[in-house]
């Protein structure tokens, strides 16, 4: 449970920590859109290359993907959290985000996430 700022910060950290697990097509489309060096690249080829890196390195692919995203990390986080919501990254149990104002017995003005 946390404030708006705490929830956003925690979601951003969760995204950065799990870059290796993002679908390769999501990463490829973002990279082609943002990175001028990749514009005009084949999305399918980039997706295949990313998928190979992810499959062979698993969690160890995170630093490579972080480097590819580079200065666009805030934009990437805003995109994926904006599309999927913070609950996907913070609520391992059900991916839901709950406003504590609607839950009796919890402090008001917070966001709550079920993790188990």
C-alpha positions as CSV (number, residue, x, y, z in Angstrom):
1,X,0.0,0.0,0.0
2,X,1.3,3.4,-0.8
3,X,0.7,7.0,-2.0
4,X,0.3,7.8,-5.7
5,X,4.0,8.8,-5.8
6,X,5.1,5.6,-4.0
7,X,3.0,3.4,-6.3
8,X,4.3,5.0,-9.4
9,X,7.9,4.8,-8.3
10,X,7.5,1.1,-7.3
11,X,5.8,0.3,-10.7
12,X,8.7,2.0,-12.5
13,X,11.2,-0.1,-10.6
14,X,9.3,-3.3,-11.3
15,X,9.2,-2.5,-15.0
16,X,13.0,-1.9,-15.0
17,X,13.6,-5.0,-13.0
18,X,11.6,-7.2,-15.4
19,X,12.7,-5.8,-18.8
20,X,14.0,-9.3,-19.8
21,X,10.4,-10.7,-19.5
22,X,8.7,-8.2,-21.8
23,X,7.3,-9.5,-25.0
24,X,9.9,-9.0,-27.7
25,X,7.3,-7.4,-30.1
26,X,6.5,-4.7,-27.5
27,X,10.2,-3.9,-27.0
28,X,10.9,-4.0,-30.8
29,X,8.1,-1.6,-31.7
30,X,9.1,0.8,-28.9
31,X,12.7,0.8,-30.0
32,X,12.0,1.3,-33.6
33,X,9.6,4.2,-32.7
34,X,12.1,5.9,-30.4
35,X,15.6,5.0,-31.5
36,X,16.7,6.9,-34.7
37,X,19.3,4.2,-35.4
38,X,16.6,1.6,-35.6
39,X,14.1,3.5,-37.6
40,X,13.5,1.6,-40.9
41,X,14.7,-1.6,-39.3
42,X,12.6,-4.8,-39.8
43,X,10.4,-5.2,-36.8
44,X,10.4,-8.9,-37.3
45,X,14.2,-9.2,-37.4
46,X,14.6,-7.0,-34.3
47,X,11.9,-9.0,-32.5
48,X,13.7,-12.2,-33.3
49,X,17.0,-10.9,-32.1
50,X,15.5,-9.7,-28.8
51,X,13.7,-13.0,-28.4
52,X,17.0,-14.9,-28.9
53,X,18.7,-12.7,-26.3
54,X,15.8,-13.2,-23.8
55,X,15.7,-16.9,-24.3
56,X,19.4,-17.4,-23.9
57,X,20.1,-15.0,-21.1
58,X,16.7,-14.8,-19.2
59,X,17.1,-12.3,-16.3
60,X,20.7,-11.5,-17.5
61,X,19.2,-9.9,-20.6
62,X,17.9,-7.0,-18.5
63,X,21.1,-4.9,-18.7
64,X,21.2,-5.3,-22.5
65,X,17.6,-4.3,-23.0
66,X,18.1,-1.4,-20.5
67,X,21.0,-0.2,-22.7
68,X,18.9,-0.4,-25.9
69,X,16.1,1.6,-24.3
70,X,18.7,4.0,-22.9
71,X,17.5,7.6,-22.3
72,X,13.9,6.6,-23.3
73,X,13.4,4.5,-20.2
74,X,10.9,7.0,-18.6
75,X,8.9,7.0,-21.9
76,X,9.0,3.2,-22.0
77,X,7.7,3.0,-18.4
78,X,5.0,5.6,-19.1
79,X,3.9,3.6,-22.1
80,X,3.7,0.2,-20.6
81,X,2.2,1.4,-17.2
82,X,-0.2,3.6,-19.1
83,X,-1.4,0.7,-21.2
84,X,-1.4,-2.0,-18.5
85,X,-1.8,-0.1,-15.2
86,X,0.4,-0.3,-12.2
87,X,-1.4,-3.3,-10.9
88,X,0.1,-5.6,-13.5
89,X,3.6,-4.8,-12.1
90,X,2.8,-4.5,-8.4
91,X,0.0,-7.0,-7.7
92,X,1.5,-10.5,-8.3
93,X,-1.7,-12.1,-7.1
94,X,-4.4,-10.6,-9.3
95,X,-2.8,-7.6,-11.1
96,X,-5.4,-5.3,-9.6
97,X,-5.0,-1.8,-8.1
98,X,-7.4,-0.8,-5.3
99,X,-8.1,2.7,-4.0
100,X,-7.9,2.5,-0.3
101,X,-10.7,5.0,0.0
102,X,-13.0,2.2,-1.1
103,X,-11.8,-0.4,1.4
104,X,-13.0,-0.1,4.9
105,X,-10.3,-0.1,7.6
106,X,-7.5,1.1,5.4
107,X,-6.0,4.6,5.6
108,X,-7.4,7.0,3.0
109,X,-5.5,8.4,0.0
110,X,-3.5,5.2,-0.7
111,X,-3.3,2.6,-3.4
112,X,-3.4,-1.1,-2.3
113,X,-2.1,-4.2,-4.2
114,X,-2.6,-7.9,-3.3
115,X,0.7,-9.7,-3.5
116,X,-0.2,-13.2,-2.3
